[in-house]
Amino acid sequence: MPPVFVNSYSLPTPQNVDPFAILTSTEPYDINFAFPLHPVSLSSPRIHLTRSRLVFAVMDRTQSHIIPSESEDRADEMHETLAGMIAIGYTSTKHLRADIGLIMVLPAFQRTHVARTATALLLRYCLELPTASPPGLGLRRMSWVAHPKNVPSIRLAQRLGFMEEAQLKAWFALPEDGAEDKGGYAVRRRDRQDHEKIVVG
């Protein structure tokens, strides 16, 4: 079976892109990611993370069943249900660090194993050595940044072993009351004072 993706990352150069040619290409999709991608490191019996650049789709396997198929090569195919998304951000190949970012769990899978297991898989992928089995990226540090009012995010980070390190002031430009409906944000002189984010690492 031919590979479903390749990873030939290099520093980007400005170029003209033909979206139609990309969408209709039969070549394997180039994820163009700075780090190696090891799918086996992003899979467990309960959760499977499938790549999409730095954002991974979280696929739940706990309600999986064998899909009946007339084709023998698909007889053991596992059904997976989209449960959310999780991402890596602020990556540095030089300093071997990254952030856990954008954890979004669909309502049907909230308060279940999904967020915890998906994050644990991503941490394993990032922190294990490339020589490990399954292989990892060998990063030295992972961090987690959350708004102080996002209590579920902070609690999840703490359950996974993160510890609070700092608070970043004026990280968000929060809208004034009612500004969300107008699509606008407050000017600096009227900024609210609770814009900090908690950094846990």
N, C-alpha and C positions, 0 to 999 in steps of 0.2 A: 504494500500500500504506500503510495507516495506521501511525503510529509505534508501536513496540513498548514505548516507555517515554517518560515526560516527567520533568522535573526542576524542580519548583516548591518548592524548599527554603525554609522560613521557620523562625524560632525556634519550637520546639514549645510548645503550651499543653496543660494537663491536659484530658483529654476521655475520655468513655466510648467504647470501641471495640467494634464487633460483628465478631468474627473471621469468622463465617460470611458476612456481607455483603461483607467484603473478599475472601475467597477465591472467592466466586461472582461478583464484579463483572466486567463486560465492559470497564470503562474501562482505559486504559493504566496499567501499574504505575508508581507514583510512587516513584522511588528516594530522594527526599528527602535529597539530598546537598548539602553546603554549597558545593562547587565545581562548575563545569560539567563535563559528561561528554562527551568526544569519542571515540566508538568507533573512528574511523579512526586515532587516535593510539595505540590499544591493540591494534593488529593488525600482524602481519608475515607473510611467507609461511610461517614455521615455527610461530609461536605466535599465539594469539588469546586476549585476556583479556576475559571477559564479566562484566558487572557484577552485583553482589549487595550493595547498599549500599557499604560500604567494603571488602568482601571480593570478590575477583575469582576466578572459576574459570579455571584455566589449561587451555586446550584445545590439544592437540598437533595439528599439521597435517602432520607429516613422513610419516605413514603414510596420508595422505588419498588418496582416490580419487573419481572422478566417480560419483555415485550414479545408477544407471539409474532413470528415472522416466517414466511415461506423460505426465506434465504437462510441457509445454515450458518453463514458467516455473521449473521445478525441475531442468532438465536439467543445469545447471552447479553444482548444490549440492555443497558440499565437506563431506566427512566429517571430523569432529573428535573426538578422543578425550580424555576428561578425564584430565589429567596431574597435577593438584594444585590448590593454592589459594595466593593471595598477597593481602596487604592493605595499606592505608594506615592509619596510626594517628597519634594526637597531632597532628591537623591544626590549623592556625591560619590563618584568613583574614586576621587582622590583621598577623601577623608573617611571613606567606607561608612557612610551613615545614610539614614533615610527616615522619613516620617510615616506613621500610619495616618492615612487621611481618607476622608469621604467614606464613612461607614453608613450605609443606608440599608435598612432591613424593611422589607415589605410587611404591612400590618399582620398578615396571617402568620408570620414567622417571628414576630416580636415577642420578647420574654420567653424565648426557647433557646436551644443550644446554638442557633445559627451565628449570632454575632460573636460569641465567645470562640466557637470552633473555627470560624473563618479567620478571625484575627490571629488565633494560635497558629493556624496553617501558614499565614503570611509571615509571622514572626519566625517560624521554623525555616521557611524559605530564605529569609533575609539573613538570619544569624548563623545557621549551620555552615560549616566549611564546605568548599567545593568538593573536597575529597570524601565527605560524609555520604551515607546512604540512607535516605535519598539526598542528593547534593543540594547545597545552599549557595548563597552569595558570599558568605564570610564577612558580612558587615560587622563593624565594631560597636555601633550604636544605633538604636531605634528610639525615636521619640514620638510623643502623642500630644497634640495640642487641642484643647477644648475650651469653649466658653465657660466661665464659672457657673452659669445658670444651667448648663447642660449636665445635670447630675447623672443621668444614665451613662453618658459617655465617660465621665470621670470614674464612676464606680466600676465600669467594665475595665478600664485601664488598670485600676488598682487590683482588681481580681486577677489580672494577668501579670501582676508583679511590678507594674510601673509605680514610681514614687513621684510626688509633686516636687518640682525643682524651682519653679519661678512663676511670676505673673508678668505678662507683657501688657503694658498700658497702651491705650489708644490703638489697639490692633484692628478693631472693627469700626466702621463708620455706621452706627446704627441709625435707622430712620426715626424721625419724630413720630409721635402718635398720629396715626392717620396718613402719614406720608407714604406708606406702602401702597395705598390706593391711588396716589398721584404719581407713583413711579419716581419719586424724588427723595433726596437725603438732605439732612440739615447741613447748613454751612458751618464752617469751623467754629465760629464764635458761639454757636448754639449747640455744639456737640454735647451729647450726654456723657456722663462720667464713668459709665460701666462698660467700657469698651475693651477691657483686658481679656486675655486668654491665659488659661493655666497650661503650663508646659510640664508634662510628666515624662520621665525617661528612665 
